[in-house]
Amino acid sequence: MLDDLIELVLEIVIELFTEVLFPALPRPVRIFLTCTLLIVLFGGSGLLIGFGIVNKTIWMIIIGALLLVATILWFVYLIRKYRLEKRLLGEC
C-alpha cells in the first residue's frame, strides 16, 4: 500500500514538473533535472533541520523549515499553474 502511494506521488511529481519546469528539453533530461531539483531542495531542508536538532540551534531548524515550506508552496504554485494552462487549452 505504501509502495503504491509513493509510486503515485512520484508519477505525479515527475509528470507535472517535467512539463512545467523544463518544456523544451527531451523527456529523460527533464526527469533527471526534476529529480535532482527535488533531492536538492528537500534534502537541503532536511539536512538543515537535522543539523539544527543535533546541534540544538533553533535558527537552523527555522531556516530548514522555511526552506521546506517555500519548496512545497512553490510546487503547489507550479501544479496550479499547470492545471490552469491545461484547462485554458481545453485538454482537461
C-alpha positions in Angstrom: 0.0 0.0 0.0 2.8 2.4 0.9 4.6 1.4 -2.3 1.6 2.4 -4.4 1.3 5.7 -2.6 5.0 6.5 -3.2 4.7 5.4 -6.9 1.6 7.7 -7.4 3.3 10.7 -5.8 6.4 10.3 -7.8 4.5 9.8 -11.0 2.5 13.0 -10.4 5.6 15.0 -9.5 7.7 13.8 -12.4 4.9 14.3 -14.9 3.8 17.7 -13.8 7.2 19.3 -13.1 8.9 18.0 -16.2 6.3 19.7 -18.4 6.2 22.9 -16.4 9.8 23.5 -15.4 11.7 22.2 -18.5 9.3 22.1 -21.5 12.0 22.4 -24.2 14.3 19.6 -23.1 14.0 15.9 -24.0 11.9 13.8 -21.6 14.8 11.9 -19.9 16.7 15.1 -19.3 13.6 16.7 -17.8 13.1 13.7 -15.5 16.7 13.8 -14.3 16.6 17.6 -13.7 13.3 17.4 -11.8 14.5 14.6 -9.6 17.8 16.4 -8.9 15.9 19.6 -8.0 13.6 17.7 -5.6 16.5 15.9 -4.0 18.4 19.2 -3.5 15.5 21.2 -2.1 14.0 18.6 0.2 17.4 17.2 1.1 18.8 20.6 1.9 15.9 21.5 4.2 16.1 18.1 5.8 19.8 18.5 6.5 19.3 21.9 8.0 16.5 20.7 10.3 18.6 17.6 11.2 21.7 19.6 12.0 19.6 22.1 13.9 18.2 19.3 16.1 21.6 17.7 16.7 23.4 21.0 17.5 20.4 22.4 19.4 20.3 25.6 17.3 16.8 26.9 16.7 17.8 29.2 13.8 18.9 26.2 11.7 15.6 24.5 12.4 13.7 27.6 11.4 15.7 28.1 8.2 15.2 24.4 7.3 11.5 24.6 8.0 11.2 27.8 6.0 13.0 26.2 3.0 10.8 23.2 3.2 7.6 25.3 3.3 8.8 27.5 0.5 9.6 24.5 -1.6 6.2 23.0 -1.0 4.4 26.3 -1.8 6.4 26.7 -5.0 5.5 23.2 -6.1 1.8 23.9 -5.3 2.0 27.0 -7.4 3.5 25.1 -10.3 0.8 22.5 -10.1 -2.0 25.1 -10.1 -0.3 26.9 -13.0 -0.1 23.7 -15.0 -3.7 22.8 -14.3 -4.9 26.3 -15.3 -2.9 26.2 -18.5 -4.3 22.7 -19.3 -7.8 23.9 -18.6 -7.4 27.0 -20.7 -6.2 24.9 -23.6 -9.2 22.6 -23.3 -7.3 19.4 -22.6 -8.9 18.7 -19.2 
